[in-house]
């Protein structure tokens, strides 16, 4: 079996690697496409560095538009030349679906898209547009299949990969604390995003919001798990924070994965940008405050189109509003600091919503990567 597979950012790389591993357990398979280090470890020889595609926001894409357009053509040509049994695109819809469109215009190759577009949140018409170039969708969230099926695509809920991630043991947490000389201090995770634009916008705001929190919790230590592409920027910006944080950098330590897992499990709470990270925190039952703001023009456009009253996945999946948010114009220290202090004072308040979220996402069931692989194969035979 030949599979052309494409991911454009770190979260897609994780999904792609798990799917590839699942396919390898079920059938003989050969991969071509674009991916990151995890997909490469599963046997993918990437056409180019996946980091080139990690651009977010309507405005942020514009300066790189011509280069991205060339990469879209190059990727589609490679898919057509490979003549695979299936083309699998993962998330990054602005890139992935343009590749799928070019592939469909010139072939009858089967197309699968992993991660349903958030049509329940904004731009509801995307499902109908997507149905012109995608045959089958693999959904991470349990309420998504009806939206995709209504638009004419097959869709399977395959579970979210966060439920399969191991939680660090007490011994692993103690080893992490010892490695970074944290003692038994309470820990606050600070997660300002994985893209340069996000970190540049949110980092200074987060730093100002932390000052009153640290004043009331003088023994608290800050820990910032980051990604390789923004680690140096995180160090520069966090140098202005009221306390120098422990920065966990995949470029600087072979213990990064273990350290990140232990930090999530050991933390008393977290301040995080919106996105999948809220599910990672829920998996370790770490209470959180979500804060996010986009480029001002992107914010203005998205706010006009938004169909939901929360951007936090834990709130959406659990059908609660247990996780506090400071987003858009409210992404300010005056909103964030009181929310953090309240969260630290009442850490159990978010627990039922986090537990419900994990159960609904498939915790305790078959690994999502394997479920996704089975769905791909069933879709091809059907």
N, C-alpha and C positions, 0 to 999 in steps of 0.2 A: 504494500500500500504506500502511495506517495502523498504526502501532505505538505502544502504550502501554508506556512503559519506566520502571522504578522502581529507584533506587539509594539506599542509606541512609548510606553512609560513603565516605571518600576512595578506598579500594581499589575499591569498587563503581563509583565515578564514573569511574575509569580504565578499568575493564572495559567500562562502558556506552559511553564515548566511542569506544573501539576497535571495539566491535560496531556502533555507529551509523555510523562511518566505513566499515566493511565493507559494511553494508547499502546505503549510498549509492552504493558502487561497483558494486553488483549490480542495483539496481532503483530506481525512483522511490519515495520514502518520505517520510511525514509523521510527526513524533514529537510525542507529548504525554506528560506524566508528571512525575516528580520526579527531580532529579539535581543534581550540583554544577557547578562552573565548567567542567570539561572537557566534560561532556555539553551544557552550555549553549552552549559554543563550537561544538558539532556541530549546533546548531539546536533544542535543547530549551528551551521556556519553562516553567521549573519551577513547579509549583503553590505551593510554599513552599520555604523554605531547607532544604536537605538536612541541614545541621548539627543540626537539631532531632531527627534520628533517630539521631545518633551516640552511643548509650548502650550500654554493655557490662556484662554481669554480671547474675546473677539478682537480686541485692539492689539493685544500682544502678538498675535499671529502675523499682522500686516507687514512688519519689517522683514520677516523671513518668508513671505509668501512665495516669491519666485523660486527660492531654493526648495521649499517644501513641494512645490508643483513639479520640479524636476525629480525629486525623490518619489513622488506619486507615480509618475510615468515609468521611472526605472523599476519600481516595485511591481507594477502591473505587467510590464514586459517580462520580468523574471518569472512571474507566476504563469503567464501564458507559455513561456518557453519550457517551463518544467512539466507542463501537462499533468498536473497532479490529479488524484482522485477527488480531492476536496481542497478548497481554499478557506482557511480559517483566519478571520480577522478578530483582534481582541481589543475591545474598548477603543479609545482614541478615534471617535467617529469621524471627525473632520478629515483625518487622514485615511482611515481604514475604508470608509464607505466610498471615498473617491477612487481608491484602488479597486474596490469591488465593482464600481460602475464601469471602469475601463475594461475590467476582465469580462463582465457580462456583455458589454457591447461587441466583443470580438470572440466569444466562446459560449459554450453551454456548461462550463464548469460549475459544479455545485459550490455554493457559498454558505458558510456558517459564520455568524457573528456572535462572539462571546462577550456578554454584558449587554443587557437590553438598554436602549437609550432611555433617559429619564423623562419619558413623555408624560408621566404622572406629575412631573414637577414644572416643566415648561416646554414650549414648542411641541405641542401635541401632534402637529402635522408631520413630525419626523418619522413616525411609524409607517405612514402610507408611502412616504418618499423612500424609506429604507426598503420596503417590500418590493420595490422595483429591481433591487440588486442583491437582496439577501433571501435565501431559501429557508434558513433555519436559524433560530436564535437560542442561545443558552443563557438563561436568566439566573442572576444571583439572588434575587429577592422573590419571596413566595407570591406576592401580589402582582407580578409583572406579566405572566403568560397571557391573561385575557386581553391585555392591551396589544400584544404582538399578534395574537391569533385574529383579533378583530380587523387587523390591517392586512391579513392574508398570509402571514408567515407561520410555519411550524415553530413551536416554542416549548422548551422544557425547563422547569426549575431544577437546577442541579445542585443547589446549596452554595453557601458562601465559603471560600477557602479559610476564612478566619476560624471556623469551628474546628478545623483539623490541626491548628497550630498547638504545639505542646505548651503548657504553662510551666514556668520555671518553678522548681521545688524550693523549699526553704533553704536547703543546703546550697543550691545554685545562687539564690539571692544573697546568702551570707558570703559566698565566694566573690560575687560581684562587688559587694560593699567593701570587702577586704582589698580587692584589686585597686579600687578607687579611693581608699581611705575615707570612707563615708561613715564608719562607725555605725551607731544605731540612730543616726539623725533621721527625722522624717524627710521624705523625698517628694519633690514636686516636679513632675515631667513638664517640659515646655516644648511644644511641637509646632513651630511656625511654618511648616510646609516643606515640600520637597522641590519646589521650583524657585528659581532666583527671584522672579517677580514677587512671589508670595512672601519669601523671607525678607526681601527689601522693604515691603510694605508693612508686614506684620511685626517683624522683629523689634523695631523701635517702640511700637505701641505696647507690645507685650512687656518690654523692659520697664516702661513707665508704670504699667499696671502692677508689676511685681513689687514695687517699692513699698506700698502700704501693707501688702501681704507679709513680706519679710520683716517689716517693722513689728507686726503682731506675732510672728512666728520666727524669732531670731535664730533658732537652731535648725531651721529648715534648709536643706540643700537643693539646688537646682540641677537637673539632669536633662540634657538635650540630645536625644537620639536624632541623628541627621542622615542625610544621604551624601554620597561621594561628590556629587555635582555641586552641592551648596555648602559643604563642610567649612571651607575657608571663609565664605561669606558669613556663615553663622558665627564663626569665631570673631570676625571683625565687628559685627553688630553687637554680639553679646558682651564684648569688652566694655560697652557703655552701660550695661545693666547694673543694678545695685549690688549684685553678687556675681562673681565669676562662676559660670556653671561648669559642670563636668560634661564635656562634649563627646558623645560617642560617635566616632567617625569610622566608617568601613574602610577608608583608605589608610587608616593609621593603626588598625589592630585586627589581628586574625580572630580575636575574641568578640568582635562586634555583634554577631548574631546572638551569642549567649548573653552578652552584656545588655543588649536591647530587651531580650525576653525577660531577663531578671529585673531590669529597671521597671518594666511595665508591671510586673507582679509585686514588686516591693514598694511602689510609689503610694503615697497617701492620696494623691490626686493628680490631675493634669489640666493644663491649659493648652488647647489644641486648635489648629485650623480645621475647618470642616472637611469631610471626606471619609474615606474608609477607616481612617485612624480611630474614629469613634467606635467602630466595631471591634478593632484591636483592643481598645481600652475596656470595652464591655466584656470581652473574652476573659480578661484578667480581673474583672469586677473592680476596675479602677474608676472612681468617680471623676467627672470631668466638667469643664466649662468649655464651650465651643465659641471661638471668636474668628470672624473672617470678614475681609473686605477685598473687593476687586479694584482694578483700575477704575477711576471715576466714571468713564464713559461706558465700560462694560457693565458696571453696577447699574447705571441708569437704564441701559437697554434690558438687562435681565430682570430688574424689578418690575418693569412694565409687563413682562411675559410670565412671571412666576405664578404658578397655580397652587402652591402649598404655603403653609404658614411656618414651616420649619425646614432647615437645611440639614438637620442632623439625622443620620440613618437610624440610630437607636430610637429616636422619637418616632420615626415613620414606621419601622418594623414592629415596635412594641405598641403602636397606636396610643402613645402617651405623649406628654410634653415634659417629661421628667428631667431632661438634660437642658440646663440653661444656655442661652445663646446671646452673644453680642455681635450682631452682624450688620453689614452695610454701614449706615451713618452711626449706628450704635456701637461700632467696633472702636471703643474708646476706653482709656483707663478708668474713667468714672463709671462705666458699666461693668468692665471686666473685674476690677479689684473687689467690689462688694460681692459679686457672684462667686469668686474664688473663696473669699472668707466664709461665706455661707456654706459652700460645698464642703470646706474643711471642717466646719462646725457640725455638719449633719451628713457624714459620709454614707450612711445607710439609706438615705432617701432615694437614691438612684438604683439601688440594688434590684428591686422587682422588675424594673424596665429592662435592665441589662440581662437578667436571667431569662426573661420572656423573649428577648431578641435572639439570644443564642439558641433557644429551643426552636424558635420559628425558622432559623437559618439552617437547621439540620444537625445540630450538635448531637453526637451519639449515634448518628447514622453512617452510611457509607461515605467515604472520603469524596469531597466535591470533585476533585480532579478525575477520579475514576468514574463518578456519575456522569461527568461531562463527556468523557471518552466513550462511554456506553451510549450516550445520547447521539453522539456524532455517528457512530457505527450503525445504530438502529435507524437513524435518519437516512443514511446512504442505502441501506437494504430495503427501506420502506418506499 
